[in-house]
Amino acid sequence: MTTAKRDEKRQMKSASRLYAVQALFQMEVSGQTVEAVTREFETHRFGATYEEGEFAEGDAGHFRAVVGAAVNWQAKIDQLTDRALVAAWPIDRIDPVLRALFRAAGAELVDMATPPKVAITEYVDVAKAFFPDGKEPKFVNAVLDHMAREAKPEAF
């Protein structure tokens, strides 16, 4: 595989992670089903062009795997996240975008073969996209590091 092809595939996976966070957020606030949200994203967002600009092409398989695992493993992921947060801040008290991000990242840590350090780096980048001027990316890094060490201690 050429370097350009590898870079393109990596960018598509990164875009699918961002879309997964958006989809999980949308499911939480709207009550839509996994099927409805994934269909909407794959039909109307992946590579679409609107007045606001062009959406990146995503890796549909990775997107579906992350969203599906986040939903299937939500209780376990939320418990993992709660243990990584300060006791006074359970997951249901944090920003819903961060909650969606922790669930997407948790899906990769709990149910997928993604190396933990890759998942942490990718989701810190997603946090930077949502919170470009805030402290949230550092917070996300710390929480995901704790979650990864618990979920996959053999990787450290």
CYANA upper distance limits for C-alpha pairs under 8 A (distance plus 0.5 A):
  1 MET  CA      5 LYS  CA      6.84
  1 MET  CA      6 ARG  CA      7.04
  2 THR  CA      6 ARG  CA      6.70
  3 THR  CA      7 ASP  CA      6.58
  4 ALA  CA      8 GLU  CA      6.65
  5 LYS  CA      9 LYS  CA      6.70
  6 ARG  CA     10 ARG  CA      6.65
  7 ASP  CA     11 GLN  CA      6.63
  8 GLU  CA     12 MET  CA      6.71
  9 LYS  CA     13 LYS  CA      6.81
  9 LYS  CA     59 ASP  CA      8.20
 10 ARG  CA     14 SER  CA      6.71
 11 GLN  CA     15 ALA  CA      6.64
 11 GLN  CA     58 GLY  CA      8.34
 12 MET  CA     16 SER  CA      6.64
 12 MET  CA     56 ALA  CA      7.90
 12 MET  CA     57 GLU  CA      6.37
 12 MET  CA     58 GLY  CA      4.90
 12 MET  CA     59 ASP  CA      5.53
 13 LYS  CA     17 ARG  CA      6.84
 13 LYS  CA     58 GLY  CA      6.71
 13 LYS  CA     59 ASP  CA      5.78
 13 LYS  CA     62 HIS  CA      7.07
 13 LYS  CA     63 PHE  CA      8.25
 14 SER  CA     18 LEU  CA      7.06
 14 SER  CA     58 GLY  CA      8.11
 14 SER  CA    122 GLU  CA      7.22
 15 ALA  CA     19 TYR  CA      6.69
 15 ALA  CA     56 ALA  CA      6.84
 15 ALA  CA     57 GLU  CA      7.39
 15 ALA  CA     58 GLY  CA      5.60
 15 ALA  CA     59 ASP  CA      7.87
 16 SER  CA     20 ALA  CA      6.46
 16 SER  CA     58 GLY  CA      5.17
 16 SER  CA     59 ASP  CA      5.98
 16 SER  CA     60 ALA  CA      7.37
 16 SER  CA     62 HIS  CA      6.99
 16 SER  CA     63 PHE  CA      5.36
 17 ARG  CA     21 VAL  CA      6.88
 17 ARG  CA     62 HIS  CA      8.38
 17 ARG  CA     63 PHE  CA      6.92
 17 ARG  CA     66 VAL  CA      8.03
 17 ARG  CA    104 ALA  CA      7.91
 17 ARG  CA    122 GLU  CA      8.31
 17 ARG  CA    123 TYR  CA      8.04
 17 ARG  CA    126 VAL  CA      8.08
 18 LEU  CA     22 GLN  CA      6.89
 18 LEU  CA    126 VAL  CA      6.37
 19 TYR  CA     23 ALA  CA      6.48
 19 TYR  CA     41 PHE  CA      7.97
 19 TYR  CA     58 GLY  CA      8.31
 19 TYR  CA     63 PHE  CA      7.61
 20 ALA  CA     24 LEU  CA      6.59
 20 ALA  CA     63 PHE  CA      6.26
 20 ALA  CA     64 ARG  CA      8.41
 20 ALA  CA     66 VAL  CA      7.07
 20 ALA  CA     67 VAL  CA      6.23
 20 ALA  CA    104 ALA  CA      7.01
 21 VAL  CA     25 PHE  CA      6.64
 21 VAL  CA     97 VAL  CA      7.81
 21 VAL  CA    100 ALA  CA      5.77
 21 VAL  CA    101 LEU  CA      5.67
 21 VAL  CA    103 ARG  CA      8.48
 21 VAL  CA    104 ALA  CA      6.54
 22 GLN  CA     26 GLN  CA      6.57
 22 GLN  CA     97 VAL  CA      8.23
 22 GLN  CA    100 ALA  CA      7.95
 23 ALA  CA     27 MET  CA      6.59
 23 ALA  CA     37 VAL  CA      6.70
 23 ALA  CA     38 THR  CA      7.69
 23 ALA  CA     41 PHE  CA      7.97
 23 ALA  CA     67 VAL  CA      8.03
 24 LEU  CA     28 GLU  CA      6.76
 24 LEU  CA     67 VAL  CA      7.33
 24 LEU  CA    100 ALA  CA      5.89
 24 LEU  CA    103 ARG  CA      8.47
 24 LEU  CA    104 ALA  CA      8.16
 25 PHE  CA     29 VAL  CA      6.80
 25 PHE  CA     96 PRO  CA      7.05
 25 PHE  CA     97 VAL  CA      6.53
 25 PHE  CA     99 ARG  CA      8.43
 25 PHE  CA    100 ALA  CA      5.83
 26 GLN  CA     30 SER  CA      6.27
 26 GLN  CA     31 GLY  CA      8.17
 26 GLN  CA     32 GLN  CA      7.96
 26 GLN  CA     37 VAL  CA      8.12
 27 MET  CA     31 GLY  CA      5.62
 27 MET  CA     32 GLN  CA      5.45
 27 MET  CA     33 THR  CA      7.07
 27 MET  CA     34 VAL  CA      7.69
 27 MET  CA     37 VAL  CA      7.42
 28 GLU  CA     32 GLN  CA      8.09
 32 GLN  CA     36 ALA  CA      6.85
 32 GLN  CA     37 VAL  CA      6.99
 33 THR  CA     37 VAL  CA      6.77
 34 VAL  CA     38 THR  CA      6.50
 34 VAL  CA     67 VAL  CA      8.06
 34 VAL  CA     68 GLY  CA      7.90
 34 VAL  CA     71 VAL  CA      8.50
 35 GLU  CA     39 ARG  CA      6.53
 36 ALA  CA     40 GLU  CA      6.67
 37 VAL  CA     41 PHE  CA      6.69
 38 THR  CA     42 GLU  CA      6.57
 38 THR  CA     64 ARG  CA      7.42
 39 ARG  CA     43 THR  CA      6.45
 40 GLU  CA     44 HIS  CA      6.14
 40 GLU  CA     45 ARG  CA      7.88
 41 PHE  CA     45 ARG  CA      5.42
 41 PHE  CA     46 PHE  CA      6.90
 42 GLU  CA     46 PHE  CA      5.91
 42 GLU  CA     60 ALA  CA      7.35
 44 HIS  CA     48 ALA  CA      6.66
 45 ARG  CA     55 PHE  CA      6.65
 45 ARG  CA     56 ALA  CA      8.48
 46 PHE  CA     55 PHE  CA      6.67
 46 PHE  CA     56 ALA  CA      6.59
 46 PHE  CA     57 GLU  CA      5.19
 46 PHE  CA     58 GLY  CA      6.00
 47 GLY  CA     54 GLU  CA      7.21
 47 GLY  CA     55 PHE  CA      5.43
 47 GLY  CA     56 ALA  CA      5.40
 47 GLY  CA     57 GLU  CA      4.66
 47 GLY  CA     58 GLY  CA      7.72
 48 ALA  CA     54 GLU  CA      6.39
 48 ALA  CA     55 PHE  CA      5.80
 48 ALA  CA     56 ALA  CA      8.02
 48 ALA  CA     57 GLU  CA      8.35
 49 THR  CA     53 GLY  CA      6.36
 49 THR  CA     54 GLU  CA      4.74
 49 THR  CA     55 PHE  CA      6.66
 50 TYR  CA     54 GLU  CA      6.59
 58 GLY  CA     63 PHE  CA      7.92
 59 ASP  CA     63 PHE  CA      6.60
 60 ALA  CA     64 ARG  CA      6.57
 61 GLY  CA     65 ALA  CA      6.63
 62 HIS  CA     66 VAL  CA      6.62
 63 PHE  CA     67 VAL  CA      6.69
 64 ARG  CA     68 GLY  CA      6.28
 65 ALA  CA     69 ALA  CA      6.43
 66 VAL  CA     70 ALA  CA      6.47
 66 VAL  CA    104 ALA  CA      6.45
 66 VAL  CA    107 ALA  CA      6.35
 66 VAL  CA    108 GLU  CA      7.00
 67 VAL  CA     71 VAL  CA      6.77
 67 VAL  CA    104 ALA  CA      7.13
 67 VAL  CA    107 ALA  CA      8.24
 68 GLY  CA     72 ASN  CA      6.56
 69 ALA  CA     73 TRP  CA      6.20
 69 ALA  CA     74 GLN  CA      8.28
 69 ALA  CA    107 ALA  CA      5.67
 69 ALA  CA    108 GLU  CA      8.25
 69 ALA  CA    111 ASP  CA      6.98
 70 ALA  CA     74 GLN  CA      5.86
 70 ALA  CA     77 ILE  CA      8.02
 70 ALA  CA    103 ARG  CA      5.97
 70 ALA  CA    104 ALA  CA      6.09
 70 ALA  CA    106 GLY  CA      7.50
 70 ALA  CA    107 ALA  CA      5.23
 73 TRP  CA     77 ILE  CA      6.51
 73 TRP  CA    107 ALA  CA      7.40
 73 TRP  CA    110 VAL  CA      8.32
 73 TRP  CA    111 ASP  CA      8.42
 74 GLN  CA     78 ASP  CA      6.35
 74 GLN  CA    103 ARG  CA      7.24
 75 ALA  CA     79 GLN  CA      6.71
 76 LYS  CA     80 LEU  CA      6.69
 77 ILE  CA     81 THR  CA      6.58
 77 ILE  CA    102 PHE  CA      8.36
 77 ILE  CA    103 ARG  CA      6.66
 77 ILE  CA    106 GLY  CA      5.96
 77 ILE  CA    107 ALA  CA      7.55
 77 ILE  CA    110 VAL  CA      7.90
 78 ASP  CA     82 ASP  CA      6.50
 78 ASP  CA     91 ILE  CA      7.21
 78 ASP  CA    103 ARG  CA      7.57
 79 GLN  CA     83 ARG  CA      6.79
 80 LEU  CA     84 ALA  CA      6.97
 80 LEU  CA    147 MET  CA      6.49
 80 LEU  CA    150 GLU  CA      8.27
 80 LEU  CA    151 ALA  CA      8.39
 81 THR  CA     85 LEU  CA      6.77
 81 THR  CA     91 ILE  CA      7.22
 81 THR  CA    102 PHE  CA      7.49
 81 THR  CA    106 GLY  CA      8.45
 81 THR  CA    143 VAL  CA      7.71
 81 THR  CA    147 MET  CA      6.90
 82 ASP  CA     86 VAL  CA      8.18
 82 ASP  CA     87 ALA  CA      8.02
 82 ASP  CA     89 TRP  CA      8.28
 82 ASP  CA     90 PRO  CA      5.85
 82 ASP  CA     91 ILE  CA      6.16
 83 ARG  CA     87 ALA  CA      8.09
 83 ARG  CA    147 MET  CA      8.44
 84 ALA  CA    143 VAL  CA      5.91
 84 ALA  CA    144 LEU  CA      8.26
 84 ALA  CA    146 HIS  CA      6.07
 84 ALA  CA    147 MET  CA      6.54
 85 LEU  CA     89 TRP  CA      6.70
 85 LEU  CA     90 PRO  CA      7.15
 85 LEU  CA     91 ILE  CA      8.09
 85 LEU  CA    143 VAL  CA      7.03
 86 VAL  CA     90 PRO  CA      7.90
 89 TRP  CA     93 ARG  CA      6.48
 89 TRP  CA     94 ILE  CA      7.45
 90 PRO  CA     94 ILE  CA      7.69
 91 ILE  CA     99 ARG  CA      7.09
 92 ASP  CA     99 ARG  CA      8.21
 94 ILE  CA     98 LEU  CA      7.33
 94 ILE  CA     99 ARG  CA      7.03
 95 ASP  CA     99 ARG  CA      6.74
 96 PRO  CA    100 ALA  CA      6.63
 97 VAL  CA    101 LEU  CA      6.66
 98 LEU  CA    102 PHE  CA      6.57
 98 LEU  CA    127 ALA  CA      8.27
 98 LEU  CA    140 VAL  CA      8.36
 99 ARG  CA    103 ARG  CA      6.73
100 ALA  CA    104 ALA  CA      6.69
101 LEU  CA    105 ALA  CA      6.59
101 LEU  CA    123 TYR  CA      7.61
101 LEU  CA    126 VAL  CA      8.44
101 LEU  CA    127 ALA  CA      8.16
102 PHE  CA    106 GLY  CA      6.17
102 PHE  CA    140 VAL  CA      8.42
102 PHE  CA    144 LEU  CA      7.93
103 ARG  CA    107 ALA  CA      6.57
104 ALA  CA    108 GLU  CA      7.24
105 ALA  CA    109 LEU  CA      6.83
105 ALA  CA    119 ALA  CA      6.85
105 ALA  CA    120 ILE  CA      7.94
105 ALA  CA    123 TYR  CA      6.99
105 ALA  CA    144 LEU  CA      8.10
106 GLY  CA    110 VAL  CA      6.33
106 GLY  CA    144 LEU  CA      8.49
106 GLY  CA    147 MET  CA      8.03
107 ALA  CA    111 ASP  CA      6.05
107 ALA  CA    112 MET  CA      7.30
108 GLU  CA    112 MET  CA      5.20
108 GLU  CA    113 ALA  CA      7.54
108 GLU  CA    114 THR  CA      6.45
108 GLU  CA    119 ALA  CA      7.30
109 LEU  CA    113 ALA  CA      8.17
109 LEU  CA    114 THR  CA      7.39
109 LEU  CA    115 PRO  CA      8.27
109 LEU  CA    116 PRO  CA      6.70
109 LEU  CA    119 ALA  CA      7.76
109 LEU  CA    147 MET  CA      8.42
109 LEU  CA    148 ALA  CA      6.75
109 LEU  CA    151 ALA  CA      6.87
109 LEU  CA    152 LYS  CA      7.66
110 VAL  CA    151 ALA  CA      6.65
110 VAL  CA    152 LYS  CA      8.40
114 THR  CA    118 VAL  CA      7.22
114 THR  CA    119 ALA  CA      6.87
115 PRO  CA    119 ALA  CA      6.90
115 PRO  CA    155 ALA  CA      8.05
116 PRO  CA    120 ILE  CA      6.62
116 PRO  CA    148 ALA  CA      6.34
116 PRO  CA    152 LYS  CA      7.84
116 PRO  CA    155 ALA  CA      7.58
117 LYS  CA    121 THR  CA      6.67
118 VAL  CA    122 GLU  CA      6.53
119 ALA  CA    123 TYR  CA      6.58
120 ILE  CA    124 VAL  CA      6.54
120 ILE  CA    141 ASN  CA      6.95
120 ILE  CA    144 LEU  CA      6.49
120 ILE  CA    145 ASP  CA      7.34
121 THR  CA    125 ASP  CA      6.81
121 THR  CA    141 ASN  CA      8.31
122 GLU  CA    126 VAL  CA      6.92
123 TYR  CA    127 ALA  CA      6.63
123 TYR  CA    140 VAL  CA      8.24
124 VAL  CA    128 LYS  CA      6.77
124 VAL  CA    137 PRO  CA      5.84
124 VAL  CA    138 LYS  CA      8.13
124 VAL  CA    140 VAL  CA      6.62
124 VAL  CA    141 ASN  CA      6.42
125 ASP  CA    129 ALA  CA      6.88
125 ASP  CA    137 PRO  CA      8.01
126 VAL  CA    130 PHE  CA      7.01
127 ALA  CA    131 PHE  CA      6.28
127 ALA  CA    132 PRO  CA      8.14
127 ALA  CA    136 GLU  CA      7.15
127 ALA  CA    137 PRO  CA      5.66
127 ALA  CA    140 VAL  CA      7.60
128 LYS  CA    132 PRO  CA      5.21
128 LYS  CA    133 ASP  CA      8.30
128 LYS  CA    136 GLU  CA      8.18
128 LYS  CA    137 PRO  CA      6.19
131 PHE  CA    135 LYS  CA      8.28
131 PHE  CA    136 GLU  CA      6.95
131 PHE  CA    137 PRO  CA      7.77
135 LYS  CA    139 PHE  CA      7.01
136 GLU  CA    140 VAL  CA      6.45
137 PRO  CA    141 ASN  CA      6.60
138 LYS  CA    142 ALA  CA      6.81
139 PHE  CA    143 VAL  CA      6.72
140 VAL  CA    144 LEU  CA      6.41
141 ASN  CA    145 ASP  CA      6.48
142 ALA  CA    146 HIS  CA      6.87
143 VAL  CA    147 MET  CA      6.71
144 LEU  CA    148 ALA  CA      6.38
145 ASP  CA    149 ARG  CA      6.68
146 HIS  CA    150 GLU  CA      6.91
147 MET  CA    151 ALA  CA      6.51
148 ALA  CA    152 LYS  CA      6.08
148 ALA  CA    153 PRO  CA      7.57
149 ARG  CA    153 PRO  CA      5.15
149 ARG  CA    155 ALA  CA      8.21
149 ARG  CA    156 PHE  CA      7.40
152 LYS  CA    156 PHE  CA      8.27
